[in-house]
Amino acid sequence: MRSHSIAVLPGDGVGPEVTAAALEVLDAAQEAFGFTTERTDVPLGAEHYVRTGELLTPEMVERLRSHDAILFGAIGSPQAPPGILERGIILALRGAMQQAVNLRPVRLYPGVPTPVAGLTPQRCDLVVVRENTEGSYVAQGSAVHRGTAAWTAVQESVNTWYAVERAVDFAFRLASVRRGRLTLCHKTNVLVEAGALWSAVVEEVGRRYPDVETDYVHVDAMCMYLPVSPERFDVVVTDNLFGDIVTDLGAVLQGGLGVAASGNLHLGGQAPSMFEPVHGSAPDIAGRGWANPAGACLSLAMMLGHLGEGEAAAAVEGATAQVLADLPALAGAGMGASTGELGGRIAAAVAQRSAPVVEDSLMSQLAQVMSA
């Protein structure tokens, strides 16, 4: 029987609640599709930091490295200063595990409300591949005359051929099993040097994938096209900062941050990938059962696809989409059921295999790409 080793980082706020729901769905998936998981709880987060002063230690990195994947809840608390946990845990994990790509699907499921008038599921199915280890997020910066009228700050963006090529090649591989279209999103008319490097990488890597059509869009134009004509995009590849911004806009199209999933992918087989819903820890509603577990469950589906469990991944995605379509609201008390109850509904649909499979599922496509 196939077995996978999973590190579970529930984190803070609503993180433990949505993670518990996702684990119930995982229980149902492994029973239905014939695999097992070994799970290790890891206490990283605000509470651990406040109690011990520890962020991501070298010992913790080695402990996590022995797992096949990481299932992550959410991090953040008023107890910790802004930026401490984000840099000291999330960004540190991505770097330590060389999670080269942040993968964000933007898919509107049937029956799920969107604030974009006239948008249909047939028009909204794209994936953003975001370079995940460089750009403006590598903490390269300095300041002088802090606290005075002459305060000067310099924040650098780092782009290497090596890291850009990893992300671009993965994007081409994914496009080759989807609709065969790849779009580079950048700002080449202003960020001339970085843009030239990205364009050159796309041109060179594209020669390996002659069946994939390529085009280019400025990031500001992307923010215009995405709400009004998302159907023009299939796979979008972009840098760390731009990807962070446009994917949150994409989440709005698909119903909000509560239903958005993400994966931080290690592509080399020497370290685990990490999967997490993109909503925050929402400490103001923690413990009330108001958090939608869909983002966590769809992240679980992505994790299963990454691990090669394509059939189970598609079933979890289909069950989550089915439950979402029946909700009167996508967040808060208006959902009509608690976080745990919704997790139970999704788990039951997986166990019964009663939900229709989502056509052209990214979760199954990911299994194809990672097994190639």
Secondary structure, DSSP 4 states (H G I P E B T S, - for coil): -EEEEEEEEEESTTHHHHHHHHHHHHHHHHHHHTEEEEEEE---SHHHHHHH---S-HHHHHHHHTSSEEEEEE---TTS-TTHHIIIIIIHHHHHTTEEEEEEEEEPPTT---SSTT--GGG-EEEEEEE-SSBTTS--EEEESTTSTT-EEEE--B--HHHHHHHHHHHHHHHHHTTSEEEEEE-TTTSHHHHHHHHHHHHHHHTT-TTSEEEEEEHHHHHHHHHH-GGG-SEEEE-HHHHHHHHHHHHHHTT-GGG-EEEEEE-SSSS-EEEEESS---GGGTTTT-S-THHHHHHHHHHHHHTT-HHHHHHHHHHHHHHHHT-S-SSSGGGSS-HHHHHHHHHHHHHHT-SPPPTT-HHHHHHHHHH-
